[in-house]
Amino acid sequence: LGHPTMCKGAFQLLSCRTIGGRSFLEADLDLSCASGEYASWALGLAVPSLLLLGLGIPSYYAVRMWRLRGELSLHRNVYGFLFSGYRAACWWYELWNSVRKALFTGMTILLVPAGPSMQAWGALLLLGIFVGVFLRSQPYETPWLNHLELRALVVDIMTLFLGLALFLNSTNTVDARSDILAVLLSVSVVGINVWFMV
């Protein structure tokens, strides 16, 4: 449960923003990314956290479950939270979800200096990969869960895409900006999310 939070904290220690030609840590703009203190935080805490916790936790469970994959039902008391509800061939899917969340968090945090549009494009790229993995595996035993997960991913993609269009419209020059388009995009974002919840 703490995996995404730990990864987010580690990525925040690496994310820098350029201000006035100088690079500063996004989480603490008093700290220059060219300083030794930043290097200490990045190399002493962020990178080890990503390696030990970000990659280490899913890797440990992946190796453990790979060894037990033929007899996972015997170990339901210990590892059941990782594979219950998935098809036997998709014993790995919950681990993929952990890695997926860490990748998504890292991408959005590390692309903060590039601006919201690049964050959205990066997130759309990752969501496309996530949809591909999902469609290939169809991990859930129950078909309606597969349909629900696919719809959730499509709603995520549409929300990001329409949000990106809304952002680009608002950053246009006054002559190129459209208030009608902004309203249509906003109503569409709310509409597809309400549709999904219903």
N, C-alpha and C positions, 0 to 999 in steps of 0.2 A: 504493500500500500504506500509505503514511503518512497518507493523507487522514483516516480516522476518528480517529487519534490526535491530529492537529493540531486537528481540530474539537473533540474532547473537551477538550483543554487550553484552547482559547479559551472554550468554554462554562463551564469551571470558573472562569475569571476573572470571569464575570458572575453566577454563582450566589451569592445572599446568603441568610442564615438570620437570623431574628429571635430574639433571646435577651434576655429582660428588657426588652422594649419597644424594643430597639436592633437595628439590622441590621448583621450582620457577614458578611464574605466566607466562604463555606463552606469553601474550600480553606485559609484562614488566618484563624482566629477572632480574631486580634489586630488585624485590619484592619477598621475600620468602613466600611460601604458609603456612609456620608454624608461620608467624608473626601475630601480632594483627591487623596490617594495612590490611593484606589480609582478615582476618576474618571480619573486618569492611566493606570492599568493597563487599565481598561475601554476608554477612548477611544483610548489610545495603542497598545495591543497586541491586546486581545480583538476589538474590532470590526473593525480592519483585517485581523486574521488570518482572521476569518470571511468578510469580503468578498473578500480577495485569495486565500486558500487554500480556504476552505470553499465559496465560490461560484465563485471564479476558476478553479480546476483543472477542475471539471466543465464550466463554461461554455466554457473554451478548447477542451476536447476536443469538446464538443457542436458548436460553430461549425465546428471543423476537420473533423469527421466529416460534418456537414451538407453542407459544400461538396464533400466527396469521396464522398458516399453512393452515387452511381451507379457509382463505380469503386473501391470499398473493397477488392475482391479484388486490385487492382493494388498496394495499399498494405499488404498483409498483414504485411510485414516490420516496419512501424512501428506500425500500429494494430491488428494482429491480436488482441492480448490484450484489446481492448475489444469485439470483435464476433464472434470465433470461437465457433461453437456456437449462435449465435442465428439466427433467420430473418432474411432480408434486410430485411424491413419493420421489424424490431425492432433495428436497428443501435444504437439509443439505450439499450437496456436496461441495459447495464453502467454507463452514466453514471447512470441512475436508481437503480441499486443503491448507488452512492456517495452520492448525495443522500439516499437512504432511510436509510442508516446514520448520516449526519450528523444528519438530522431526529430519528431515534430517540435518538441520544446526547444531542442538545440538549434534547429533551423530558424525558428522565429526569433530566438534571442540573439543568435550570432548575426542575423541579418538586420537587426535594429539600426545599425549605422547606415545601411543602404536605403532605409526608408520603408514606409508602409507598402508601397507597390511591390518592391522586391520581396518583402516578407510574404505578401499574398501569392506572388508567383512561385516562390519556393514552397509554400504550403500546398499550392495547387499541384505542383510537381510530385510532392510526397504523397498527396491524396490519390493521384493517378496510380502511383506504384502500389499503394495500399489496396485500391480497388482491384488491380490486377492480381495481387496475391490472394485476395479474398475470392474473386471469381474462379481462380484456378483451384482453390482448396475446398470451397463450400464447407466450412469446418463443423457446423452445428449438426447434431443428430436430427433435430426438429426442423423441418423445412421453413416454418414461419419465422424462426429466428434468423435463418439465412436471408430471407426476404427483408426482415426488419433491419438487419445490419447493412445490407446493400442500400436500402433507402436512406439510412442514416449517413452513409458515406456520400451518397448522391446529394443529399441536403447540405452536407458540409461543403461539397464542391460548389454547388449553386450559390450558397451563402457567400463564400469567399469570392467567387467570380462576380456576382452582382455587387458585393461590397467594394471590390476593386474598381468596377465600372463607376460606382457612386463616388469613390475617392477621386478617380481621374476626372470625372465631370466637375467636381468641386474645385479642382486645381487648374482647370482650364481658364483661359482668359475670359473676361466678362462677355465678349461677343460669342464665344464658343460654348459657354456654359448654358445648360438647359434646366430650368426649374421643373418643367413637366417631366423630363427624363428622371430627375432626382426623385420626384414623387413616385413615379412608376417603379423605379428600382427599389425604393424603400418599401412600398406596398408589396412588391414581389418577395422581398426578403422576409418580411413578416408573414406573408401568406404561405410560403413554402414551409416555414418553421411551424406555423400553426397547423398546417395540413399534416406534417410529420407527427406532431404531438397527438393530434386527434387520431 
